[in-house]
Amino acid sequence: MRSKIENDVLFLHHEDVPEYKKGGSVVRNSYFWALRSIAGKASRYGDWEYEPEVWFALRRMLLSFTESGYLGFRETVLEFPAGEEIPEVLRDVSTWQ
């Protein structure tokens, strides 16, 4: 998921976050609600925002869904712009674009 940090807030690009689909995959819908539940802001047409206080929980959540094997790697990894410093707490679940 394309990501960036501005003013100590992590932003996930709104086109990359999972969609909720009624009658869709249970795992994908659970992933949607889990990500949404800890977001500071999660609007349909805007980037989702996460404050530093929840980054550790986000890391654990992403690792858990990655290890489950039900979702693709690109769906559970944060992709930062090249050269942007990745905070220590997010390094296990991040890469550069």
C-alpha positions as CSV (number, residue, x, y, z in Angstrom):
1,M,0.0,0.0,0.0
2,R,1.4,3.4,-1.0
3,S,2.2,5.2,2.2
4,K,3.8,8.4,3.4
5,I,4.4,10.2,6.7
6,E,3.6,13.9,7.2
7,N,3.6,15.7,10.5
8,D,4.0,12.4,12.3
9,V,0.9,11.0,10.7
10,L,1.0,7.9,8.5
11,F,-1.2,8.1,5.4
12,L,-2.3,5.1,3.4
13,H,-3.3,5.9,-0.2
14,H,-7.1,5.5,-0.4
15,E,-6.9,3.5,-3.6
16,D,-4.7,0.9,-2.0
17,V,-6.7,0.2,1.2
18,P,-9.0,-2.8,1.0
19,E,-12.6,-2.4,0.0
20,Y,-15.5,-3.7,2.0
21,K,-17.8,-5.8,-0.2
22,K,-21.0,-7.1,1.2
23,G,-20.9,-10.9,0.5
24,G,-17.2,-10.6,-0.3
25,S,-14.2,-12.5,1.2
26,V,-14.4,-12.8,4.9
27,V,-10.7,-12.3,5.3
28,R,-10.6,-9.2,3.1
29,N,-13.6,-7.7,4.8
30,S,-12.1,-8.5,8.2
31,Y,-8.9,-6.8,7.1
32,F,-10.8,-3.7,6.0
33,W,-12.6,-3.4,9.4
34,A,-9.4,-4.1,11.4
35,L,-7.5,-1.4,9.5
36,R,-10.4,1.0,9.8
37,S,-10.9,0.4,13.5
38,I,-7.5,1.9,14.4
39,A,-7.4,4.6,11.8
40,G,-7.7,8.2,13.0
41,K,-9.5,9.0,9.8
42,A,-10.7,6.6,7.1
43,S,-12.9,8.2,4.5
44,R,-14.0,6.5,1.3
45,Y,-12.3,9.0,-1.0
46,G,-9.5,10.2,1.1
47,D,-6.2,8.7,2.4
48,W,-6.5,6.8,5.7
49,E,-4.6,8.3,8.6
50,Y,-2.8,6.7,11.5
51,E,-1.2,8.5,14.5
52,P,2.1,7.2,16.0
53,E,0.2,5.8,19.0
54,V,-1.3,3.0,16.8
55,W,1.7,2.2,14.6
56,F,2.7,-0.8,16.8
57,A,-0.8,-2.2,16.6
58,L,-0.8,-1.6,12.8
59,R,2.5,-3.4,12.5
60,R,1.1,-6.4,14.4
61,M,-2.0,-6.4,12.3
62,L,-0.1,-6.3,9.0
63,L,2.2,-9.1,10.1
64,S,-0.7,-11.2,11.1
65,F,-2.6,-10.8,7.8
66,T,0.7,-11.3,5.8
67,E,1.4,-14.5,7.6
68,S,-2.1,-15.8,7.1
69,G,-1.3,-16.2,3.4
70,Y,-4.8,-15.1,2.3
71,L,-3.8,-11.7,1.0
72,G,-1.2,-10.6,-1.4
73,F,2.1,-9.2,-0.3
74,R,1.4,-5.8,-1.8
75,E,-1.9,-5.6,0.1
76,T,-0.2,-6.0,3.5
77,V,3.1,-4.1,3.0
78,L,3.6,-0.3,3.4
79,E,5.4,1.2,0.4
80,F,7.1,4.5,1.1
81,P,8.6,6.9,-1.4
82,A,12.2,6.2,-2.2
83,G,14.5,7.8,0.3
84,E,11.8,8.5,2.9
85,E,12.9,7.3,6.4
86,I,10.8,4.5,7.7
87,P,10.2,4.5,11.4
88,E,11.7,1.6,13.3
89,V,8.3,0.3,14.5
90,L,7.1,0.0,10.9
91,R,10.3,-1.5,9.2
92,D,9.2,-5.1,9.4
93,V,6.1,-4.3,7.3
94,S,7.5,-1.7,5.0
95,T,9.6,-1.2,1.8
96,W,10.3,1.6,-0.7
97,Q,8.5,2.2,-4.0
